[in-house]
Amino acid sequence: MARVMGIGGIFIRVRDPEAMKRWYAEHLGIVDRPGVGAMFRRSDDPDPNGVTLFSIFDVDDDYWDRAQPVMINFRVEGLDELLAKLRAEGVTVLEKTDNHEYGRFGWVVDPEGNRIELWEPPALR
């Protein structure tokens, strides 16, 4: 069944990524892993992909629309089925999907124009 399983990540754009990473580490104890971000795992979650990332991006990074300062990534089961369902419901679904060893990605746009990333971990394929 196609559905959202949880939050896969929260990504923010900032003018000075290194200073912001230091601030989050010093004041909130959120330590960045280079190339990944900070990873949070529930101790009772048996799913090895059951993590939530917090990643800081440079304001000029073009991974998503620069006008959007924050992007949420939802962990999903049944990415293709979910994207087809959303298209049928009239949701704006971006045609591109990405495949990586750490999962598959698709994107939708909410009514306010915010790009939302959908991530299907490899274990849920």
C-alpha positions as CSV (number, residue, x, y, z in Angstrom):
1,M,0.0,0.0,0.0
2,A,1.4,3.4,-1.0
3,R,1.7,5.7,2.0
4,V,4.0,8.0,4.0
5,M,5.9,6.2,6.7
6,G,7.5,9.2,8.4
7,I,9.7,12.1,7.9
8,G,12.9,11.2,6.0
9,G,14.5,14.6,6.4
10,I,14.3,18.4,6.7
11,F,16.6,20.4,4.6
12,I,17.3,24.2,5.0
13,R,19.1,26.8,2.9
14,V,21.4,29.2,4.6
15,R,23.9,31.9,3.6
16,D,26.8,30.4,5.6
17,P,26.4,26.6,5.9
18,E,29.6,26.0,7.9
19,A,28.7,28.7,10.5
20,M,25.2,27.3,10.8
21,K,26.5,23.8,11.3
22,R,28.7,25.0,14.1
23,W,25.8,26.9,15.7
24,Y,23.5,23.8,15.6
25,A,26.3,21.6,17.1
26,E,27.3,24.1,19.8
27,H,23.9,25.1,21.0
28,L,21.6,22.2,20.2
29,G,24.1,19.3,20.0
30,I,23.1,18.5,16.4
31,V,26.3,17.3,14.7
32,D,26.6,17.3,10.9
33,R,28.1,14.3,9.1
34,P,29.8,15.7,5.9
35,G,27.8,14.9,2.8
36,V,24.8,13.6,4.8
37,G,23.7,15.9,7.6
38,A,22.7,15.0,11.1
39,M,20.9,11.6,11.5
40,F,18.3,10.9,14.1
41,R,17.2,7.3,14.8
42,R,14.4,6.1,17.0
43,S,15.9,3.5,19.3
44,D,12.8,1.3,19.0
45,D,12.6,1.4,15.2
46,P,13.7,-1.9,13.7
47,D,13.9,-0.4,10.2
48,P,17.5,0.4,9.4
49,N,16.2,3.1,7.1
50,G,14.1,4.6,9.9
51,V,16.2,7.7,10.2
52,T,15.4,11.4,9.9
53,L,18.1,13.7,8.4
54,F,18.6,17.3,9.1
55,S,20.8,18.8,6.4
56,I,22.0,22.3,5.8
57,F,22.4,23.5,2.2
58,D,24.0,26.6,0.8
59,V,21.5,29.2,-0.2
60,D,22.8,28.9,-3.8
61,D,22.5,25.1,-4.0
62,D,20.0,24.2,-6.7
63,Y,18.9,20.8,-5.4
64,W,15.4,22.4,-5.1
65,D,13.9,25.8,-5.9
66,R,16.1,28.5,-4.4
67,A,13.0,30.6,-3.5
68,Q,12.0,27.8,-1.1
69,P,14.1,28.0,2.1
70,V,13.0,24.6,3.5
71,M,12.2,21.3,2.0
72,I,10.7,18.3,3.8
73,N,11.4,14.7,2.7
74,F,8.9,12.0,3.6
75,R,9.8,8.4,3.8
76,V,7.3,6.4,1.8
77,E,6.4,2.9,0.9
78,G,5.3,2.2,-2.7
79,L,6.7,5.3,-4.4
80,D,5.5,4.5,-8.0
81,E,2.0,3.6,-6.7
82,L,1.9,6.8,-4.6
83,L,3.0,9.0,-7.4
84,A,0.4,7.5,-9.7
85,K,-2.3,8.0,-7.1
86,L,-1.3,11.6,-6.5
87,R,-1.3,12.3,-10.3
88,A,-4.8,10.9,-10.5
89,E,-5.9,13.2,-7.7
90,G,-4.6,16.2,-9.6
91,V,-1.5,16.8,-7.5
92,T,1.5,18.3,-9.3
93,V,4.0,15.5,-9.6
94,L,7.4,16.1,-11.1
95,E,8.2,13.7,-13.9
96,K,11.8,13.0,-12.8
97,T,12.6,10.3,-10.3
98,D,16.1,9.4,-9.0
99,N,17.4,6.0,-8.1
100,H,20.4,5.5,-5.7
101,E,21.7,2.7,-3.6
102,Y,20.1,4.4,-0.6
103,G,16.7,4.6,-2.2
104,R,14.4,6.1,-4.8
105,F,13.2,9.7,-4.9
106,G,10.2,11.5,-6.4
107,W,8.8,15.0,-5.9
108,V,5.4,16.6,-5.7
109,V,4.4,20.3,-5.3
110,D,1.9,21.4,-2.7
111,P,-0.8,24.0,-3.3
112,E,1.6,26.8,-2.1
113,G,4.3,25.8,-4.6
114,N,6.6,24.0,-2.1
115,R,8.5,21.1,-3.5
116,I,8.2,18.0,-1.3
117,E,10.6,15.1,-1.7
118,L,9.3,11.5,-1.4
119,W,12.0,8.8,-0.5
120,E,11.4,5.1,-0.8
121,P,14.3,3.4,1.1
122,P,15.7,0.2,-0.5
123,A,14.2,-2.0,2.2
124,L,10.7,-0.9,1.2
125,R,10.9,-1.6,-2.5
